[in-house]
């Protein structure tokens, strides 16, 4: 673009205006350009303004583009933030749900654990069959009661045991046995309601821990327990006889531990059992006897090991033939310090300890050896038999037959020479092995007699069930024979029954001529008792066989041979 030069007048005015403007701005004006200089200046300014406009447009475009980018970036960032926020909320919700789920699971697990712990605690303190407290819980409660005995606190303790429970399991099975135990527990629980602890110790043993009772109150409760089981329990249309024995402790400050209380109640219970299913209050004499029993147990074990036993002999006389039918072997314990100990003392203990088998076998061996010697010397006749007792434990062993046969082998003695005596109650166990052994004994030629006949249960079915050859009437029937009409008639009935079954009958306990006369009148052929002799040593028996003093008594008693002929 071409610029026309200003007129001089206009140029001068312009110059003055610029100078004023510059002075207002505090700029010294020494020299004012000419019109050409101004023209160049204006051109330069114009060019600068154009460049500035161009740059401004570019800057505005750049700012606009940047603004758009920022807006887009902001929109993108906002959208992304919104998405992430949404995702964060979802994630948070998932975490909250997971936490809640885990919290619920933990709460349920804790509840299950608490339930398991409660069940474990219950199982640890209760009997799983009856639901009663068990030994652990009893001892905890009992120890707590004993700890309070140094104050005025007192308590009563009852130990209850039932007879013949093992026979119930053997005959009816353990399932029925468990049902019987449950019913026993239910019966006992109805008798008392304020026990501190009612527990089952195990098996058929139950205990009651109660607040203090006086002696009369304790006896009254014990009588209720005895009466509650006086009648058989009825289970599935089967009557099962049970009987309770009760031991009582009225605890005082002398007791220092729960074990002492249980021990003394147990001692009293066994005394009650020995007395015939009743109840007994513990006293110091029982403890002394218990300690004596423990001592005797150890001595009996030694006696078996050292074979301190001797055999005594008591004849069974055939009053029809005026001869000895058989000789019974009776065990005697010759204690090295205490002398002879009664079989009534050590035989029950031997059965309890399981030593009766060894004792039986010692006696059988000694008897066989003695009879072998007498036969060799011609002291006894070839037809004479000998009687030996077999315990229930022997009959339930599979090796009893081999033992019997191996013992007689080589001694000139056979099964036909031997009468095996078995207590009546043993035949009521209804054991398959007992039946098997008895049948095999019979087939081999052994005679089998039932000892103490009439003292067991009322059922006589075993006489037909088992191979029985004879019975021995218990001495208790003979004791009052002269005064009791009932005893006489009962013996008459027993002999008649035995005759009908073709069984031999031996009467035990005949001590007087009068008793012998009555038994002769009743038709009993075989007699055993102190009338003829008391149990003898082997030397005394040898003399007895030779001298035959029993014939003197038989000569005083007329014998009716028209009676029993077996």
C-alpha positions in Angstrom: 0.0 0.0 0.0 1.4 3.5 -0.9 1.0 6.3 1.6 0.7 9.8 0.5 2.8 12.4 2.3 0.9 14.7 4.6 0.7 18.4 4.0 3.3 20.4 5.9 0.5 22.0 8.1 -0.9 18.6 9.0 2.6 17.3 9.6 3.4 20.0 12.0 0.2 19.4 13.9 0.9 15.8 14.1 4.3 16.5 15.3 3.1 18.7 18.1 0.5 16.2 19.1 3.1 13.4 19.3 5.4 15.6 21.3 2.6 16.4 23.8 1.8 12.7 24.0 5.4 11.8 24.6 5.8 14.4 27.3 2.7 13.2 29.1 4.4 9.8 29.1 7.5 11.3 30.7 9.6 10.8 27.5 12.1 13.5 26.7 11.7 14.8 23.2 14.9 15.9 21.8 14.3 15.2 18.2 11.1 14.7 16.3 11.3 12.5 13.2 10.4 13.9 10.0 7.5 12.9 7.9 9.5 10.3 6.1 10.6 8.9 9.4 7.0 8.9 10.6 5.9 7.3 7.5 8.4 4.5 8.0 7.3 4.3 11.6 3.7 4.0 10.7 4.5 1.4 8.1 6.4 -0.6 10.7 3.6 -0.1 13.2 1.1 -1.2 10.6 3.1 -4.2 9.8 3.4 -5.0 13.5 -0.4 -4.6 13.9 -1.0 -6.9 11.0 1.4 -9.5 12.4 -0.3 -9.1 15.8 -3.7 -9.6 14.3 -2.5 -12.6 12.5 -0.9 -14.0 15.7 -4.0 -13.1 17.6 -6.1 -15.1 15.2 -3.7 -18.0 15.4 -3.7 -17.7 19.2 -7.5 -17.5 19.3 -7.7 -20.6 17.1 -5.1 -22.3 19.3 -7.0 -21.3 22.4 -10.2 -22.4 20.9 -8.7 -25.8 19.8 -7.2 -26.2 23.2 -10.4 -25.3 24.9 -12.2 -27.9 22.8 -9.6 -30.5 23.7 -9.9 -29.5 27.4 -13.6 -29.8 27.2 -13.4 -33.2 25.5 -10.7 -34.3 28.0 -12.9 -33.0 30.8 -15.9 -34.8 29.4 -13.8 -38.0 29.0 -12.4 -37.6 32.5 -15.9 -37.0 33.9 -17.3 -40.0 32.0 -14.3 -42.2 33.2 -14.7 -40.9 36.7 -18.4 -41.6 36.7 -17.7 -45.2 35.4 -15.0 -45.7 38.0 -17.2 -44.4 40.7 -20.0 -46.7 39.6 -17.5 -49.6 39.5 -16.2 -48.5 42.9 -19.8 -48.5 44.3 -20.4 -51.9 42.8 -17.1 -53.2 44.2 -18.0 -51.7 47.6 -21.4 -53.4 47.4 -19.8 -56.7 46.5 -17.3 -56.3 49.4 -20.2 -55.4 51.8 -22.1 -58.4 50.6 -19.1 -60.6 50.9 -18.4 -59.3 54.4 -22.0 -59.8 55.4 -21.9 -63.4 53.9 -18.6 -64.1 55.8 -20.0 -62.6 58.9 -23.1 -64.8 58.7 -20.9 -67.9 58.0 -18.7 -67.0 61.0 -21.7 -66.5 63.2 -23.2 -69.8 62.1 -19.8 -71.5 62.6 -19.6 -70.0 66.1 -23.1 -71.2 66.8 -22.3 -74.7 65.6 -19.0 -74.6 67.6 -20.9 -73.6 70.7 -23.4 -76.4 70.1 -20.6 -78.9 69.6 -18.9 -77.7 72.7 -22.1 -78.0 74.7 -22.6 -81.5 73.3 -19.0 -82.4 74.1 -19.4 -81.0 77.6 -22.7 -83.0 78.0 -21.1 -86.2 76.6 -18.2 -85.7 79.0 -20.5 -85.5 82.0 -23.4 -87.7 81.1 -24.0 -91.4 80.4 -24.9 -91.8 76.7 -27.3 -94.7 77.4 -29.5 -93.4 80.3 -28.8 -89.7 80.1 -27.8 -89.7 83.8 -24.6 -88.1 85.0 -21.5 -90.2 84.5 -18.5 -90.9 86.7 -16.8 -87.6 85.7 -19.7 -85.5 86.7 -20.3 -87.5 89.9 -16.7 -87.1 91.1 -16.8 -83.4 90.3 -20.0 -83.0 92.4 -18.8 -85.4 95.1 -15.5 -83.6 95.5 -17.3 -80.4 95.9 -19.5 -81.9 98.7 -16.5 -83.4 100.4 -14.7 -80.0 100.4 -17.7 -78.6 102.4 -17.6 -81.3 105.1 -15.3 -79.2 107.3 -18.4 -76.9 107.8 -21.7 -78.1 109.1 -22.6 -79.5 105.6 -23.3 -83.3 105.5 -24.5 -85.5 102.6 -25.7 -89.1 101.9 -24.4 -91.4 99.3 -26.1 -94.5 97.9 -24.3 -97.2 95.8 -26.8 -99.5 94.0 -25.9 -102.7 92.1 -28.1 -105.2 90.5 -27.7 -109.0 90.5 -27.7 -111.3 87.5 -27.2 -108.6 85.0 -24.5 -110.5 83.2 -26.9 -113.4 82.8 -29.4 -111.0 81.3 -26.9 -110.0 78.6 -25.9 -113.6 78.0 -29.4 -114.9 77.7 -31.3 -112.0 76.0 -28.4 -110.1 74.3 -26.8 -106.7 75.0 -29.6 -104.8 73.3 -32.1 -106.1 75.8 -29.5 -105.5 78.5 -29.4 -101.8 77.5 -33.2 -101.6 77.6 -33.1 -103.1 81.1 -30.5 -100.5 82.2 -32.7 -97.7 80.9 -35.7 -99.0 82.8 -33.7 -99.4 85.9 -32.6 -95.8 85.7 -36.2 -94.7 85.1 -37.4 -96.7 88.1 -34.7 -95.2 90.4 -35.4 -91.7 89.2 -39.0 -91.9 90.3 -38.0 -92.6 93.9 -36.2 -89.3 94.5 -36.4 -85.8 93.2 -33.9 -83.8 95.1 -30.6 -85.5 94.4 -27.5 -83.5 94.1 -26.3 -86.0 91.5 -27.9 -89.2 90.2 -25.3 -91.1 88.1 -24.6 -94.3 86.4 -21.0 -95.4 87.1 -21.0 -98.1 84.5 -22.5 -101.6 83.9 -25.4 -102.0 86.3 -24.0 -99.7 89.0 -25.9 -96.5 89.9 -25.3 -93.9 92.6 -27.3 -91.2 94.3 -25.6 -88.2 96.0 -28.1 -86.5 98.2 -28.3 -83.9 101.0 -27.9 -85.1 104.5 -30.4 -87.8 105.6 -30.5 -89.3 109.0 -30.2 -93.1 109.4 -34.0 -93.7 109.4 -34.5 -91.6 106.3 -31.6 -93.4 104.5 -33.0 -96.8 105.5 -36.5 -95.8 104.3 -35.1 -94.8 100.8 -33.0 -98.0 100.6 -36.1 -100.1 101.3 -38.0 -98.2 98.6 -35.2 -99.1 96.2 -35.3 -102.8 97.2 -39.0 -102.9 96.9 -39.0 -101.2 93.5 -37.1 -104.2 92.1 -38.6 -107.0 94.1 -40.8 -107.9 91.1 -39.3 -108.8 87.7 -39.1 -106.1 85.0 -41.3 -106.7 82.1 -39.6 -106.2 78.8 -41.2 -107.1 75.4 -43.5 -109.6 77.1 -40.6 -111.1 78.9 -40.3 -111.0 82.7 -36.7 -110.4 83.8 -35.9 -110.9 87.5 -33.5 -108.3 89.0 -32.7 -107.5 92.6 -31.0 -104.5 94.0 -28.3 -104.3 96.7 -27.7 -100.9 98.3 -24.6 -99.6 100.1 -25.1 -96.4 102.1 -22.6 -93.8 103.4 -23.7 -91.0 105.7 -20.6 -88.8 105.1 -19.0 -86.7 107.9 -15.9 -84.7 108.3 -13.7 -87.8 108.4 -13.8 -88.1 104.6 -11.0 -86.4 102.7 -11.8 -87.3 99.1 -14.6 -88.5 96.8 -12.7 -91.7 96.2 -13.0 -92.6 99.9 -16.8 -92.1 99.8 -17.2 -94.3 96.7 -14.9 -96.9 98.1 -16.8 -97.2 101.4 -20.3 -97.2 99.7 -19.0 -100.0 97.4 -17.9 -102.0 100.4 -21.3 -101.6 102.0 -23.0 -102.6 98.8 -21.0 -105.8 98.5 -21.9 -106.6 102.1 -25.6 -106.1 101.2 -25.2 -108.4 98.2 -23.6 -111.0 100.4 -26.5 -110.7 102.9 -29.0 -111.3 100.1 -30.0 -108.2 98.1 -30.8 -105.8 100.9 -29.1 -102.6 102.1 -26.2 -101.9 104.5 -25.0 -98.8 106.2 -21.2 -98.5 106.1 -19.2 -98.8 109.3 -15.6 -99.1 110.3 -15.8 -102.9 110.8 -16.7 -103.2 107.1 -13.5 -101.3 106.2 -11.4 -103.6 108.3 -13.0 -106.6 106.7 -12.4 -105.1 103.3 -8.7 -104.6 104.0 -8.6 -108.2 105.3 -10.2 -109.3 102.0 -7.6 -107.4 100.0 -4.9 -109.0 102.0 -6.5 -112.4 101.5 -6.7 -111.8 97.7 -2.9 -111.5 97.5 -2.4 -114.5 99.7 -4.8 -116.6 97.6 -2.9 -115.7 94.5 0.3 -116.9 96.2 -1.6 -120.1 97.4 -2.6 -121.0 93.8 1.0 -120.4 92.6 2.5 -122.5 95.4 -0.4 -125.0 95.4 -1.1 -124.7 99.2 -4.3 -126.6 98.8 -5.1 -130.0 100.2 -7.9 -132.4 99.4 -10.2 -133.8 102.0 -12.5 -136.7 101.4 -16.1 -137.4 102.5 -17.9 -140.6 101.6 -21.3 -141.0 100.0 -22.8 -144.2 101.4 -25.1 -146.6 99.6 -27.4 -147.7 102.4 -29.0 -150.4 100.3 -25.7 -152.1 99.5 -24.0 -151.1 102.8 -21.1 -149.9 100.7 -19.4 -146.7 99.7 -20.9 -145.5 96.4 -18.5 -142.6 95.9 -16.2 -140.2 97.7 -16.4 -136.5 97.3 -13.2 -134.4 97.1 -13.3 -131.2 99.1 -10.7 -128.5 98.8 -8.9 -127.1 101.9 -6.5 -124.2 102.0 -3.7 -124.7 104.4 -2.3 -121.2 104.9 1.4 -121.4 106.0 0.7 -118.9 108.9 -3.1 -118.8 109.4 -3.7 -122.5 109.2 -6.8 -123.9 107.4 -9.0 -121.3 105.8 -12.7 -122.3 105.3 -13.8 -122.8 101.7 -16.8 -120.6 102.5 -14.2 -117.8 102.8 -11.9 -118.3 99.9 -14.1 -120.1 97.2 -16.3 -117.0 96.5 -13.1 -114.9 96.5 -11.5 -117.3 94.0 -14.5 -117.1 91.7 -14.4 -113.3 91.9 -10.7 -113.2 91.1 -10.9 -115.9 88.3 -8.6 -118.2 90.3 -11.3 -120.9 90.8 -10.3 -122.6 87.5 -6.7 -123.2 88.7 -8.0 -124.4 92.1 -10.5 -126.8 90.5 -7.8 -128.3 88.4 -5.4 -128.6 91.3 -8.0 -130.5 93.2 -9.0 -132.7 90.2 -5.3 -133.7 89.6 -4.7 -134.5 93.3 -7.9 -136.5 93.5 -7.1 -138.6 90.4 -3.5 -139.3 91.7 -4.9 -140.3 95.1 -7.5 -142.6 93.7 -4.9 -144.1 91.4 -2.7 -144.9 94.4 -5.7 -146.4 96.4 -6.6 -148.6 93.4 -3.1 -149.9 93.0 -3.1 -150.8 96.7 -6.5 -152.4 96.4 -7.9 -150.1 99.1 -11.0 -149.2 97.1 -13.2 -151.4 94.9 -13.1 -151.1 91.1 -16.7 -149.9 91.1 -16.1 -147.0 93.5 -16.5 -143.6 92.1 -15.3 -140.2 93.2 -17.1 -136.8 93.1 -15.3 -133.6 92.2 -16.8 -130.1 91.9 -16.7 -128.1 88.7 -17.2 -124.3 88.8 -19.3 -122.4 86.3 -16.1 -120.9 84.9 -14.9 -124.4 84.0 -18.0 -125.3 82.1 -17.6 -122.2 80.0 -14.1 -123.1 78.8 -13.4 -124.9 75.6 -10.4 -126.7 77.0 -12.2 -128.4 79.9 -12.7 -131.8 78.1 -9.1 -132.0 77.0 -8.0 -131.2 80.5 -10.2 -133.9 82.1 -9.0 -136.6 79.6 -5.4 -135.7 79.8 -5.4 -135.8 83.6 -6.9 -139.3 83.9 -4.9 -140.7 81.0 -2.4 -143.2 82.3 -3.8 -143.4 85.8 -6.0 -146.4 85.4 -9.0 -144.1 85.8 -11.7 -143.5 83.2 -14.6 -141.1 82.9 -17.0 -143.7 84.2 -15.2 -143.5 87.6 -15.9 -139.8 87.9 -18.9 -137.9 89.1 -18.8 -134.2 88.2 -20.8 -132.0 90.6 -22.3 -128.8 89.2 -24.1 -126.2 91.3 -27.7 -125.7 90.3 -27.5 -122.0 89.5 -24.7 -122.7 86.9 -27.2 -124.6 84.7 -29.4 -121.5 84.3 -26.8 -119.5 82.4 -28.3 -121.0 79.2 -24.9 -121.0 77.5 -24.4 -122.9 74.3 -20.8 -123.8 75.4 -22.1 -125.2 78.7 -24.6 -127.4 76.8 -21.9 -128.6 74.4 -19.4 -129.4 77.2 -22.0 -131.3 79.3 -23.2 -133.3 76.3 -19.6 -134.3 75.5 -18.9 -135.2 79.1 -22.0 -137.4 79.1 -21.0 -139.1 75.8 -17.5 -139.8 77.2 -19.0 -141.5 80.3 -18.7 -138.9 83.0 -21.6 -138.8 85.5 -23.1 -135.3 86.1 -24.8 -134.5 89.4 -26.6 -131.3 90.4 -25.1 -130.0 93.7 -27.1 -128.1 96.4 -30.4 -129.0 94.6 -33.4 -126.9 95.6 -31.5 -123.8 96.6 -31.5 -122.2 93.2 -34.4 -121.0 91.0 -37.8 -122.6 90.8 -37.5 -123.7 87.2 -36.6 -127.4 86.9 -36.6 -127.5 83.1 -32.8 -128.0 83.0 -33.2 -131.5 84.4 -34.7 -132.5 81.1 -32.6 -130.1 79.0 -29.2 -131.2 80.2 -27.7 -134.7 80.6 -28.1 -135.0 84.4 -27.6 -138.3 86.1 -28.3 -137.4 89.7 -29.1 -134.7 92.2 -27.8 -133.9 95.7 -30.5 -132.6 98.1 -29.1 -129.6 99.9 -28.4 -129.9 103.7 -30.8 -127.1 104.4 -33.7 -129.4 103.8 -32.3 -132.0 106.2 -31.6 -129.6 109.1 -35.2 -129.3 110.3 -36.3 -132.6 108.9 -37.4 -134.1 112.3 -39.5 -131.1 113.2 -40.7 -129.8 109.9 -43.5 -131.7 108.1 -43.0 -129.4 105.1 -39.3 -130.3 104.7 -40.1 -134.0 104.9 -42.8 -133.7 102.2 -40.6 -131.6 100.0 -37.9 -134.2 100.1 -40.4 -136.9 99.4 -41.5 -135.0 96.3 -37.9 -134.5 95.2 -37.2 -138.2 95.5 -40.4 -139.1 93.6 -39.5 -136.7 90.8 -36.0 -138.1 90.6 -37.3 -141.6 90.5 -39.6 -140.6 87.6 -36.6 -139.1 85.7 -34.4 -142.1 86.6 -32.0 -139.8 88.6 -29.9 -140.9 91.5 -30.5 -138.9 94.7 -27.9 -138.1 97.3 -28.9 -136.4 100.6 -26.3 -134.1 102.1 -26.0 -133.0 105.7 -27.2 -136.1 107.5 -25.8 -135.9 111.0 -28.1 -137.9 113.3 -29.5 -141.5 113.3 -33.0 -140.0 113.4 -32.3 -138.1 110.1 -30.9 -141.2 108.6 -34.0 -143.1 109.6 -36.3 -140.5 108.0 -34.3 -140.5 104.8 -34.5 -144.2 104.7 -38.2 -144.1 105.1 -38.5 -141.6 102.3 -36.6 -144.0 100.0 -33.3 -142.1 99.6 -30.5 -144.6 98.8 -27.4 -142.5 98.9 -26.4 -140.6 102.1 -23.6 -138.2 102.9 -23.0 -136.4 106.2 -21.2 -136.1 109.5 -23.1 -139.1 110.8 -20.6 -141.3 109.1 -17.6 -139.1 109.2 -16.4 -135.5 108.8 -14.1 -134.7 105.8 -10.9 -136.8 106.1 -7.3 -136.6 105.1 -6.1 -139.2 102.6 -4.6 -141.2 105.5 -7.8 -141.1 107.5 -9.9 -142.0 104.4 -7.7 -145.0 103.7 -8.4 -146.3 107.3 -12.1 -145.5 106.9 -12.3 -147.6 103.7 -10.6 -150.5 105.4 -12.5 -150.4 108.7 -15.9 -149.5 107.2 -17.3 -147.9 110.5 -20.3 -146.6 108.6 -21.8 -150.1 108.7 -22.4 -149.7 112.5 -24.8 -146.9 111.8 -26.5 -148.8 109.0 -27.0 -151.8 111.2 -29.0 -149.5 113.6 -31.3 -148.4 110.8 -33.6 -150.8 109.1 -33.5 -150.3 105.3 -36.6 -150.6 103.2 -35.3 -151.9 99.9 -38.7 -151.4 98.4 -38.2 -147.7 98.1 -36.1 -146.0 95.5 -34.0 -148.5 93.6 -31.9 -146.3 91.5 
